[in-house]
Amino acid sequence: MTENRLGSETSPYLLQHQDNPVHWWPWGPEAFAEARRTGKPVLLSVGYAACHWCHVMALESF
């Protein structure tokens, strides 16, 4: 996989992260199946659209 999978989501928060250089997956069984298949951990980013510090983290981390 070479792209982030958030471009087709309806959540404003998820859409804000569709261009991050992180290959994000929306929460769901497909993400967990891929993690099991590839032996990779699931890393979770939690936030909401109006959170100032979430925007700071996105700029500094992703």
Backbone as ProteinMPNN parsed JSONL, in Angstrom:
{"seq_chain_A": "MTENRLGSETSPYLLQHQDNPVHWWPWGPEAFAEARRTGKPVLLSVGYAACHWCHVMALESF", "coords_chain_A": {"N_chain_A": [[0.843, -1.182, 0.0], [0.56, 2.186, -0.826], [-0.578, 4.528, -0.119], [-2.483, 6.778, 1.905], [-5.592, 6.03, 3.378], [-7.762, 7.71, 3.845], [-9.153, 9.48, 2.222], [-11.745, 8.961, 1.239], [-13.413, 9.094, 3.371], [-16.087, 10.297, 5.563], [-15.91, 11.791, 7.832], [-15.063, 14.93, 9.142], [-12.747, 15.271, 10.706], [-11.136, 13.024, 10.018], [-10.808, 13.533, 7.291], [-9.204, 15.792, 7.377], [-6.742, 14.695, 7.661], [-6.107, 13.331, 5.411], [-4.03, 13.9, 3.653], [-1.721, 13.466, 5.035], [1.624, 12.199, 5.453], [1.459, 9.675, 6.45], [0.388, 6.345, 6.311], [-2.522, 6.118, 6.914], [-5.316, 4.202, 8.041], [-8.853, 3.939, 8.131], [-10.729, 3.211, 11.125], [-11.577, -0.124, 11.483], [-12.496, -3.49, 10.437], [-10.892, -4.159, 8.227], [-8.477, -2.792, 8.557], [-7.431, -4.057, 10.833], [-7.224, -6.679, 9.896], [-5.269, -6.36, 7.917], [-3.104, -5.572, 9.513], [-2.717, -7.927, 11.004], [-2.108, -9.676, 8.88], [0.309, -8.624, 7.895], [1.87, -8.586, 10.135], [2.224, -6.3, 11.644], [2.036, -3.693, 14.163], [-0.94, -2.022, 15.387], [-1.246, 1.354, 15.259], [-2.627, 4.066, 16.907], [-4.181, 7.143, 16.422], [-5.701, 9.692, 18.132], [-8.117, 12.25, 18.224], [-9.807, 15.413, 17.696], [-11.58, 17.621, 15.473], [-11.679, 20.332, 16.367], [-9.647, 20.636, 18.186], [-6.937, 22.354, 19.329], [-4.332, 21.436, 20.087], [-4.255, 19.003, 18.814], [-3.981, 19.751, 16.15], [-1.474, 20.971, 16.272], [0.084, 18.726, 16.949], [-0.289, 17.216, 14.602], [1.009, 18.826, 12.703], [3.631, 18.804, 13.688], [4.285, 16.118, 13.956], [3.392, 14.492, 11.823]], "CA_chain_A": [[0.0, 0.0, 0.0], [1.39, 3.381, -0.917], [-1.335, 5.756, 0.134], [-3.332, 6.931, 3.066], [-6.93, 5.599, 2.961], [-8.791, 8.553, 4.456], [-9.764, 10.378, 1.245], [-13.165, 8.69, 0.987], [-14.149, 9.14, 4.638], [-17.032, 11.41, 5.707], [-15.582, 12.528, 9.049], [-14.193, 16.093, 8.921], [-11.454, 15.036, 11.353], [-10.343, 12.108, 9.196], [-10.477, 14.2, 6.031], [-8.091, 16.719, 7.618], [-5.495, 13.923, 7.682], [-5.988, 12.533, 4.186], [-2.776, 14.192, 2.951], [-0.565, 13.173, 5.888], [2.516, 11.192, 4.878], [1.243, 8.433, 7.195], [-0.573, 5.507, 5.599], [-3.636, 5.894, 7.835], [-6.5, 3.417, 7.68], [-9.961, 4.199, 9.048], [-10.981, 2.137, 12.084], [-12.466, -1.146, 10.956], [-11.923, -4.835, 10.341], [-9.865, -4.237, 7.184], [-7.208, -2.336, 9.139], [-6.927, -5.098, 11.728], [-6.842, -7.824, 9.067], [-3.984, -6.029, 7.283], [-2.082, -5.615, 10.567], [-2.444, -9.349, 11.26], [-1.488, -10.268, 7.689], [1.681, -8.129, 7.74], [2.593, -8.679, 11.398], [2.532, -4.948, 12.12], [1.141, -3.217, 15.218], [-1.915, -0.973, 15.068], [-0.958, 2.609, 15.953], [-3.88, 4.805, 16.944], [-4.132, 8.584, 16.664], [-7.02, 10.121, 18.59], [-8.258, 13.695, 18.311], [-11.041, 15.93, 17.104], [-11.296, 18.723, 14.552], [-11.546, 21.637, 17.011], [-8.599, 20.573, 19.203], [-5.722, 23.071, 18.945], [-3.13, 20.625, 20.256], [-4.274, 17.954, 17.779], [-3.419, 20.364, 14.944], [-0.04, 21.128, 16.526], [0.682, 17.4, 16.831], [-0.294, 16.829, 13.186], [2.061, 19.586, 12.02], [4.956, 18.445, 14.178], [4.541, 14.674, 13.951], [3.074, 13.794, 10.58]], "C_chain_A": [[0.885, 1.24, 0.0], [0.612, 4.652, -0.637], [-2.149, 5.651, 1.413], [-4.774, 6.691, 2.596], [-8.058, 6.485, 3.49], [-9.547, 9.434, 3.472], [-11.239, 10.158, 0.992], [-14.0, 8.693, 2.263], [-15.096, 10.34, 4.679], [-16.738, 12.268, 6.932], [-14.686, 13.723, 8.727], [-12.807, 15.899, 9.543], [-10.577, 14.122, 10.501], [-9.922, 12.758, 7.887], [-9.335, 15.202, 6.196], [-6.741, 16.006, 7.522], [-5.287, 13.094, 6.419], [-4.685, 12.779, 3.423], [-1.54, 14.007, 3.828], [0.328, 12.145, 5.202], [2.467, 9.861, 5.635], [0.194, 7.626, 6.441], [-1.715, 5.11, 6.531], [-4.699, 5.008, 7.211], [-7.62, 3.867, 8.603], [-10.144, 2.984, 9.963], [-11.936, 1.134, 11.462], [-11.757, -2.473, 10.788], [-10.825, -4.958, 9.284], [-8.496, -3.833, 7.73], [-6.6, -3.416, 10.028], [-6.502, -6.344, 10.954], [-5.488, -7.576, 8.404], [-2.849, -6.06, 8.306], [-1.719, -7.065, 10.892], [-1.669, -9.974, 10.093], [-0.011, -9.884, 7.573], [2.506, -8.204, 9.023], [2.993, -7.332, 11.971], [1.572, -4.543, 13.235], [0.148, -2.191, 14.668], [-1.546, 0.241, 15.911], [-2.186, 3.486, 15.819], [-3.625, 6.274, 17.239], [-5.545, 9.029, 17.003], [-7.042, 11.641, 18.681], [-9.615, 14.126, 17.814], [-10.736, 17.245, 16.41], [-11.042, 20.062, 15.237], [-10.411, 21.693, 18.038], [-7.317, 21.246, 18.705], [-4.495, 22.169, 19.0], [-3.091, 19.447, 19.288], [-3.686, 18.487, 16.478], [-1.909, 20.56, 15.094], [0.659, 19.781, 16.363], [0.762, 16.967, 15.366], [0.817, 17.547, 12.423], [3.456, 19.113, 12.415], [5.296, 16.964, 14.018], [4.353, 14.001, 12.605], [3.564, 14.599, 9.407]], "O_chain_A": [[1.853, 1.316, 0.756], [1.108, 5.748, -0.897], [-2.446, 4.564, 1.908], [-5.13, 7.121, 1.499], [-9.202, 6.037, 3.569], [-10.514, 10.086, 3.869], [-11.929, 11.084, 0.566], [-15.176, 8.33, 2.231], [-14.926, 11.291, 3.916], [-17.273, 13.37, 7.051], [-13.644, 13.547, 8.097], [-11.805, 16.319, 8.964], [-9.401, 14.416, 10.286], [-8.799, 12.555, 7.424], [-8.578, 15.435, 5.253], [-5.712, 16.651, 7.322], [-4.391, 12.251, 6.367], [-4.281, 11.938, 2.621], [-0.433, 14.351, 3.416], [-0.164, 11.307, 4.447], [3.349, 9.019, 5.467], [-0.797, 8.19, 5.979], [-1.866, 3.943, 6.893], [-4.946, 5.061, 6.006], [-7.358, 4.157, 9.77], [-9.757, 1.869, 9.612], [-12.997, 1.513, 10.965], [-10.544, -2.563, 10.978], [-9.919, -5.779, 9.433], [-7.482, -4.451, 7.406], [-5.394, -3.661, 9.98], [-5.523, -6.994, 11.32], [-4.653, -8.478, 8.337], [-1.751, -6.525, 7.997], [-0.541, -7.391, 11.04], [-0.7, -10.706, 10.298], [0.822, -10.71, 7.2], [3.703, -7.92, 9.007], [3.982, -7.228, 12.697], [0.425, -4.991, 13.26], [0.374, -1.58, 13.624], [-1.535, 0.166, 17.139], [-2.729, 3.631, 14.723], [-2.93, 6.608, 18.198], [-6.48, 8.771, 16.245], [-6.086, 12.249, 19.163], [-10.477, 13.291, 17.541], [-9.746, 17.907, 16.725], [-10.255, 20.86, 14.729], [-10.239, 22.719, 18.696], [-6.685, 20.761, 17.767], [-3.704, 22.143, 18.058], [-2.013, 18.944, 18.973], [-2.974, 17.767, 15.777], [-1.156, 20.339, 14.146], [1.703, 19.696, 15.716], [1.774, 16.411, 14.939], [1.49, 16.941, 11.589], [4.353, 19.033, 11.576], [6.47, 16.601, 13.951], [5.064, 13.052, 12.275], [3.395, 14.185, 8.26]]}, "name": "protein", "num_of_chains": 1, "seq": "MTENRLGSETSPYLLQHQDNPVHWWPWGPEAFAEARRTGKPVLLSVGYAACHWCHVMALESF"}
